Amino acid sequence: MQNIYYLVTTYAAAIVCLMTSLLLFARRSDGERSRVILACIILFSVVNYTTRFADLCRGDTPEQVISAPMLLLAIFMTTSYIMYPVEVISPGLLNFRRIVQIYIPWLILLSLYGLCKWFGVVFITYGSLVDMLPNVASFEVWFRFLLALLILAPVLTIFFIPYTRRYDNAGKEWIYKYITLFTINTIAYIIVLTFDSIILKTVYYYISVGCSLGIAHMELFSRLHGKPVPKDGAVETIYITQPEEVLPTAKELPETGYDQTDTADTKYPQNTSLRDRLPFYMSQTCAYRDPDLSINSLAASLYTNRTTLAHIIRELGYESFTKYVNALRVDDFIANMKTEKSVSFQDEFYNAGFRSRATALRNFRQMTEMTPSEYFQRQHIKE
């Protein structure tokens, strides 16, 4: 009977996680990666649950959770869950190089396990950490104890994620909730490793799925997506303070004029055209510095629709919204580098809103027909 409960639980866990992953992917925002990353991470769990369900259907015994491969898989999963808060807390920071850096400790452990197998180290089958205690002096036993301990390490790394200097995509409350759910899930798995009990294993699946659903709910309904911070000395009250539920729609707001309610420091003049409002808004808010900026979100901020905004962007001489935003980012990058407050191209590309160095360099060359080093060298010679 217990095996039947275990079979049903793994099946239900796989289905629930699959539906959650698909929902996150379907609800992704333009230019935003956090939901896609979280969807992929939960999809890893689907593969794990499906594999165990298939073994149970064939009558096979699934891989022991205390085996070295399963412990390495657990470390891989907890490590993967780090990428999501990194993208939330510091959007645009993740690139291929940093992703590889995140997985380097896991790759080292995987390589060490491969060397052990190559040198003929025999990993005896155990059901739990308690069962291994009498043989703790054995290399293959304490190696697995080390792996079990390192499962907790990714939880601690969340506290060392560098906060972006220009955005606030997640409040402290969101971070504490995420850490709590992540910690509960991890500790529950450690308990499963400690005691060989089919009941604990079954309960763990409910806890694991519950934590995944909790994190997905936070992403979809609780997390506030931050706004870019204005340039130094710029007006900070450019964002509309009128309640969202009474904002006029694009149809209600004529494109030939804009009558905004006064704020503390500034207002748009009446009858200001969208062609004038767009550059003013971008210069005052530096919205282009947000790597997740989309034409839909920008259109909403300007009380218009994406079709009209795209038309205005073409009137300003840009082929597309992407070209327009990247041009502003390149200009911002050049201006920041000329202040000589920073000597790192990488940091300033990131600050300007680019997600990766490769994308930034490609756009910089398209605009200047030079690399940044060549450009600033020539500027220095002219001066």
Contacts in CASP RR format, 6 or more apart in sequence:
PFRMAT RR
TARGET T0000
AUTHOR 0000-0000-0000
METHOD contacts of the structure
MODEL  1
MQNIYYLVTTYAAAIVCLMTSLLLFARRSDGERSRVILACIILFSVVNYT
TRFADLCRGDTPEQVISAPMLLLAIFMTTSYIMYPVEVISPGLLNFRRIV
QIYIPWLILLSLYGLCKWFGVVFITYGSLVDMLPNVASFEVWFRFLLALL
ILAPVLTIFFIPYTRRYDNAGKEWIYKYITLFTINTIAYIIVLTFDSIIL
KTVYYYISVGCSLGIAHMELFSRLHGKPVPKDGAVETIYITQPEEVLPTA
KELPETGYDQTDTADTKYPQNTSLRDRLPFYMSQTCAYRDPDLSINSLAA
SLYTNRTTLAHIIRELGYESFTKYVNALRVDDFIANMKTEKSVSFQDEFY
NAGFRSRATALRNFRQMTEMTPSEYFQRQHIKE
2 198 0 8 1.000
2 199 0 8 1.000
2 202 0 8 1.000
3 56 0 8 1.000
3 198 0 8 1.000
5 198 0 8 1.000
5 202 0 8 1.000
6 56 0 8 1.000
6 198 0 8 1.000
6 201 0 8 1.000
6 202 0 8 1.000
7 53 0 8 1.000
7 56 0 8 1.000
7 57 0 8 1.000
9 202 0 8 1.000
9 205 0 8 1.000
9 206 0 8 1.000
10 49 0 8 1.000
10 52 0 8 1.000
10 53 0 8 1.000
10 56 0 8 1.000
10 205 0 8 1.000
11 49 0 8 1.000
11 53 0 8 1.000
12 205 0 8 1.000
12 209 0 8 1.000
13 45 0 8 1.000
13 49 0 8 1.000
13 205 0 8 1.000
13 206 0 8 1.000
13 208 0 8 1.000
13 209 0 8 1.000
14 46 0 8 1.000
14 49 0 8 1.000
14 50 0 8 1.000
14 53 0 8 1.000
16 209 0 8 1.000
16 213 0 8 1.000
17 42 0 8 1.000
17 43 0 8 1.000
17 45 0 8 1.000
17 46 0 8 1.000
17 49 0 8 1.000
17 209 0 8 1.000
17 212 0 8 1.000
18 43 0 8 1.000
18 46 0 8 1.000
20 42 0 8 1.000
20 212 0 8 1.000
20 213 0 8 1.000
20 216 0 8 1.000
21 39 0 8 1.000
21 40 0 8 1.000
21 42 0 8 1.000
21 43 0 8 1.000
21 46 0 8 1.000
22 39 0 8 1.000
23 216 0 8 1.000
23 220 0 8 1.000
24 35 0 8 1.000
24 36 0 8 1.000
24 38 0 8 1.000
24 39 0 8 1.000
24 42 0 8 1.000
24 216 0 8 1.000
24 219 0 8 1.000
24 220 0 8 1.000
25 35 0 8 1.000
25 36 0 8 1.000
25 39 0 8 1.000
27 35 0 8 1.000
27 220 0 8 1.000
28 35 0 8 1.000
28 36 0 8 1.000
28 39 0 8 1.000
29 35 0 8 1.000
29 225 0 8 1.000
29 292 0 8 1.000
29 294 0 8 1.000
29 297 0 8 1.000
30 294 0 8 1.000
30 295 0 8 1.000
30 296 0 8 1.000
30 297 0 8 1.000
31 291 0 8 1.000
31 292 0 8 1.000
31 293 0 8 1.000
31 294 0 8 1.000
32 91 0 8 1.000
32 225 0 8 1.000
32 292 0 8 1.000
32 294 0 8 1.000
33 87 0 8 1.000
33 91 0 8 1.000
33 92 0 8 1.000
33 94 0 8 1.000
33 292 0 8 1.000
34 84 0 8 1.000
34 87 0 8 1.000
34 88 0 8 1.000
34 91 0 8 1.000
34 219 0 8 1.000
35 219 0 8 1.000
35 220 0 8 1.000
37 83 0 8 1.000
37 84 0 8 1.000
37 87 0 8 1.000
37 94 0 8 1.000
38 84 0 8 1.000
38 215 0 8 1.000
38 216 0 8 1.000
38 219 0 8 1.000
41 77 0 8 1.000
41 80 0 8 1.000
41 81 0 8 1.000
41 83 0 8 1.000
41 84 0 8 1.000
42 212 0 8 1.000
42 216 0 8 1.000
44 76 0 8 1.000
44 77 0 8 1.000
44 80 0 8 1.000
45 77 0 8 1.000
45 208 0 8 1.000
45 212 0 8 1.000
48 73 0 8 1.000
48 77 0 8 1.000
49 205 0 8 1.000
51 62 0 8 1.000
52 62 0 8 1.000
52 63 0 8 1.000
55 61 0 8 1.000
55 62 0 8 1.000
55 63 0 8 1.000
56 62 0 8 1.000
63 69 0 8 1.000
63 70 0 8 1.000
64 70 0 8 1.000
64 125 0 8 1.000
64 126 0 8 1.000
64 127 0 8 1.000
65 71 0 8 1.000
65 74 0 8 1.000
65 127 0 8 1.000
65 192 0 8 1.000
65 193 0 8 1.000
65 201 0 8 1.000
66 126 0 8 1.000
66 127 0 8 1.000
66 128 0 8 1.000
66 129 0 8 1.000
66 131 0 8 1.000
66 132 0 8 1.000
66 144 0 8 1.000
66 148 0 8 1.000
66 193 0 8 1.000
66 196 0 8 1.000
67 123 0 8 1.000
67 125 0 8 1.000
67 144 0 8 1.000
68 113 0 8 1.000
68 116 0 8 1.000
68 123 0 8 1.000
68 140 0 8 1.000
68 143 0 8 1.000
68 144 0 8 1.000
68 147 0 8 1.000
69 113 0 8 1.000
71 144 0 8 1.000
71 147 0 8 1.000
71 148 0 8 1.000
71 151 0 8 1.000
71 193 0 8 1.000
72 106 0 8 1.000
72 109 0 8 1.000
72 110 0 8 1.000
72 113 0 8 1.000
72 147 0 8 1.000
74 151 0 8 1.000
74 189 0 8 1.000
75 106 0 8 1.000
75 109 0 8 1.000
75 147 0 8 1.000
75 150 0 8 1.000
75 151 0 8 1.000
75 154 0 8 1.000
76 103 0 8 1.000
76 106 0 8 1.000
78 151 0 8 1.000
78 152 0 8 1.000
78 153 0 8 1.000
78 154 0 8 1.000
78 155 0 8 1.000
78 182 0 8 1.000
78 186 0 8 1.000
79 102 0 8 1.000
79 103 0 8 1.000
79 105 0 8 1.000
79 106 0 8 1.000
79 154 0 8 1.000
81 154 0 8 1.000
81 182 0 8 1.000
82 102 0 8 1.000
82 154 0 8 1.000
82 157 0 8 1.000
82 158 0 8 1.000
83 94 0 8 1.000
83 99 0 8 1.000
83 102 0 8 1.000
84 215 0 8 1.000
85 158 0 8 1.000
85 161 0 8 1.000
85 170 0 8 1.000
85 175 0 8 1.000
85 178 0 8 1.000
86 93 0 8 1.000
86 94 0 8 1.000
86 98 0 8 1.000
86 102 0 8 1.000
86 161 0 8 1.000
87 93 0 8 1.000
87 94 0 8 1.000
88 169 0 8 1.000
88 170 0 8 1.000
88 174 0 8 1.000
88 219 0 8 1.000
88 223 0 8 1.000
89 161 0 8 1.000
89 163 0 8 1.000
89 164 0 8 1.000
89 169 0 8 1.000
89 170 0 8 1.000
89 175 0 8 1.000
90 161 0 8 1.000
90 162 0 8 1.000
90 163 0 8 1.000
90 164 0 8 1.000
90 167 0 8 1.000
91 164 0 8 1.000
91 167 0 8 1.000
91 169 0 8 1.000
91 290 0 8 1.000
91 291 0 8 1.000
91 292 0 8 1.000
92 164 0 8 1.000
92 291 0 8 1.000
92 350 0 8 1.000
92 353 0 8 1.000
92 355 0 8 1.000
93 162 0 8 1.000
93 164 0 8 1.000
93 350 0 8 1.000
94 355 0 8 1.000
95 355 0 8 1.000
95 356 0 8 1.000
95 357 0 8 1.000
96 356 0 8 1.000
105 150 0 8 1.000
105 153 0 8 1.000
109 147 0 8 1.000
109 150 0 8 1.000
112 143 0 8 1.000
113 143 0 8 1.000
116 123 0 8 1.000
116 139 0 8 1.000
116 140 0 8 1.000
116 143 0 8 1.000
121 139 0 8 1.000
121 140 0 8 1.000
122 140 0 8 1.000
123 140 0 8 1.000
123 144 0 8 1.000
124 135 0 8 1.000
124 138 0 8 1.000
124 140 0 8 1.000
124 141 0 8 1.000
126 132 0 8 1.000
126 141 0 8 1.000
126 144 0 8 1.000
127 196 0 8 1.000
128 193 0 8 1.000
128 194 0 8 1.000
128 195 0 8 1.000
128 196 0 8 1.000
129 145 0 8 1.000
129 148 0 8 1.000
129 193 0 8 1.000
129 194 0 8 1.000
130 194 0 8 1.000
130 195 0 8 1.000
130 196 0 8 1.000
131 196 0 8 1.000
132 141 0 8 1.000
132 144 0 8 1.000
132 145 0 8 1.000
135 141 0 8 1.000
136 142 0 8 1.000
136 145 0 8 1.000
148 190 0 8 1.000
148 193 0 8 1.000
151 186 0 8 1.000
151 189 0 8 1.000
151 190 0 8 1.000
152 186 0 8 1.000
152 187 0 8 1.000
152 190 0 8 1.000
154 186 0 8 1.000
155 179 0 8 1.000
155 182 0 8 1.000
155 183 0 8 1.000
155 186 0 8 1.000
158 175 0 8 1.000
158 178 0 8 1.000
158 179 0 8 1.000
158 182 0 8 1.000
165 351 0 8 1.000
166 228 0 8 1.000
166 229 0 8 1.000
166 286 0 8 1.000
166 289 0 8 1.000
166 290 0 8 1.000
166 351 0 8 1.000
167 226 0 8 1.000
167 227 0 8 1.000
167 228 0 8 1.000
167 229 0 8 1.000
167 290 0 8 1.000
168 226 0 8 1.000
169 223 0 8 1.000
169 224 0 8 1.000
169 225 0 8 1.000
169 226 0 8 1.000
170 178 0 8 1.000
170 223 0 8 1.000
170 224 0 8 1.000
171 224 0 8 1.000
174 218 0 8 1.000
174 222 0 8 1.000
174 223 0 8 1.000
174 224 0 8 1.000
177 218 0 8 1.000
177 222 0 8 1.000
178 215 0 8 1.000
178 218 0 8 1.000
181 211 0 8 1.000
181 214 0 8 1.000
181 215 0 8 1.000
182 211 0 8 1.000
182 215 0 8 1.000
184 207 0 8 1.000
184 211 0 8 1.000
185 207 0 8 1.000
185 208 0 8 1.000
185 211 0 8 1.000
185 212 0 8 1.000
188 203 0 8 1.000
188 204 0 8 1.000
188 207 0 8 1.000
188 208 0 8 1.000
189 204 0 8 1.000
189 208 0 8 1.000
191 200 0 8 1.000
191 204 0 8 1.000
192 200 0 8 1.000
192 201 0 8 1.000
192 204 0 8 1.000
225 292 0 8 1.000
226 290 0 8 1.000
227 239 0 8 1.000
227 285 0 8 1.000
227 287 0 8 1.000
227 290 0 8 1.000
228 285 0 8 1.000
228 286 0 8 1.000
228 287 0 8 1.000
228 288 0 8 1.000
228 289 0 8 1.000
228 290 0 8 1.000
228 293 0 8 1.000
229 286 0 8 1.000
230 236 0 8 1.000
230 238 0 8 1.000
230 284 0 8 1.000
230 285 0 8 1.000
230 286 0 8 1.000
231 283 0 8 1.000
231 284 0 8 1.000
231 286 0 8 1.000
234 283 0 8 1.000
234 284 0 8 1.000
234 285 0 8 1.000
234 286 0 8 1.000
235 265 0 8 1.000
235 266 0 8 1.000
235 284 0 8 1.000
236 265 0 8 1.000
237 263 0 8 1.000
237 264 0 8 1.000
237 265 0 8 1.000
237 266 0 8 1.000
238 263 0 8 1.000
238 266 0 8 1.000
238 281 0 8 1.000
238 284 0 8 1.000
238 285 0 8 1.000
239 285 0 8 1.000
239 301 0 8 1.000
240 247 0 8 1.000
240 260 0 8 1.000
240 301 0 8 1.000
241 261 0 8 1.000
241 263 0 8 1.000
242 261 0 8 1.000
247 303 0 8 1.000
248 303 0 8 1.000
250 299 0 8 1.000
250 303 0 8 1.000
250 304 0 8 1.000
250 305 0 8 1.000
250 308 0 8 1.000
253 303 0 8 1.000
253 304 0 8 1.000
255 273 0 8 1.000
255 274 0 8 1.000
255 304 0 8 1.000
255 308 0 8 1.000
256 271 0 8 1.000
256 273 0 8 1.000
257 270 0 8 1.000
257 271 0 8 1.000
257 272 0 8 1.000
257 273 0 8 1.000
258 268 0 8 1.000
258 270 0 8 1.000
258 271 0 8 1.000
258 272 0 8 1.000
258 274 0 8 1.000
258 277 0 8 1.000
258 303 0 8 1.000
259 268 0 8 1.000
259 270 0 8 1.000
260 267 0 8 1.000
260 268 0 8 1.000
261 267 0 8 1.000
268 277 0 8 1.000
268 280 0 8 1.000
274 302 0 8 1.000
274 304 0 8 1.000
274 308 0 8 1.000
274 309 0 8 1.000
274 312 0 8 1.000
275 312 0 8 1.000
275 315 0 8 1.000
275 316 0 8 1.000
277 302 0 8 1.000
278 302 0 8 1.000
278 309 0 8 1.000
278 312 0 8 1.000
278 313 0 8 1.000
278 316 0 8 1.000
279 316 0 8 1.000
281 287 0 8 1.000
281 301 0 8 1.000
281 302 0 8 1.000
282 288 0 8 1.000
282 328 0 8 1.000
286 332 0 8 1.000
287 293 0 8 1.000
287 298 0 8 1.000
287 301 0 8 1.000
288 325 0 8 1.000
288 328 0 8 1.000
288 329 0 8 1.000
288 332 0 8 1.000
288 352 0 8 1.000
288 353 0 8 1.000
289 329 0 8 1.000
289 332 0 8 1.000
289 351 0 8 1.000
289 352 0 8 1.000
289 353 0 8 1.000
290 353 0 8 1.000
291 353 0 8 1.000
291 354 0 8 1.000
291 355 0 8 1.000
293 325 0 8 1.000
295 306 0 8 1.000
295 309 0 8 1.000
295 310 0 8 1.000
295 321 0 8 1.000
296 306 0 8 1.000
298 309 0 8 1.000
298 321 0 8 1.000
299 305 0 8 1.000
299 306 0 8 1.000
299 308 0 8 1.000
299 309 0 8 1.000
302 309 0 8 1.000
309 321 0 8 1.000
310 320 0 8 1.000
310 321 0 8 1.000
313 320 0 8 1.000
313 321 0 8 1.000
313 324 0 8 1.000
316 324 0 8 1.000
318 324 0 8 1.000
318 327 0 8 1.000
326 354 0 8 1.000
326 363 0 8 1.000
327 363 0 8 1.000
327 367 0 8 1.000
329 352 0 8 1.000
329 353 0 8 1.000
329 354 0 8 1.000
329 360 0 8 1.000
329 363 0 8 1.000
330 352 0 8 1.000
330 360 0 8 1.000
330 363 0 8 1.000
330 364 0 8 1.000
330 367 0 8 1.000
330 368 0 8 1.000
332 351 0 8 1.000
332 352 0 8 1.000
333 348 0 8 1.000
333 349 0 8 1.000
333 351 0 8 1.000
333 352 0 8 1.000
333 354 0 8 1.000
333 360 0 8 1.000
333 364 0 8 1.000
333 372 0 8 1.000
334 375 0 8 1.000
336 342 0 8 1.000
336 348 0 8 1.000
336 351 0 8 1.000
336 352 0 8 1.000
337 345 0 8 1.000
337 348 0 8 1.000
337 372 0 8 1.000
337 376 0 8 1.000
338 379 0 8 1.000
342 348 0 8 1.000
345 357 0 8 1.000
345 372 0 8 1.000
346 357 0 8 1.000
349 357 0 8 1.000
349 360 0 8 1.000
352 360 0 8 1.000
354 360 0 8 1.000
354 363 0 8 1.000
361 371 0 8 1.000
361 372 0 8 1.000
364 370 0 8 1.000
364 371 0 8 1.000
364 372 0 8 1.000
364 375 0 8 1.000
365 371 0 8 1.000
368 375 0 8 1.000
370 378 0 8 1.000
END
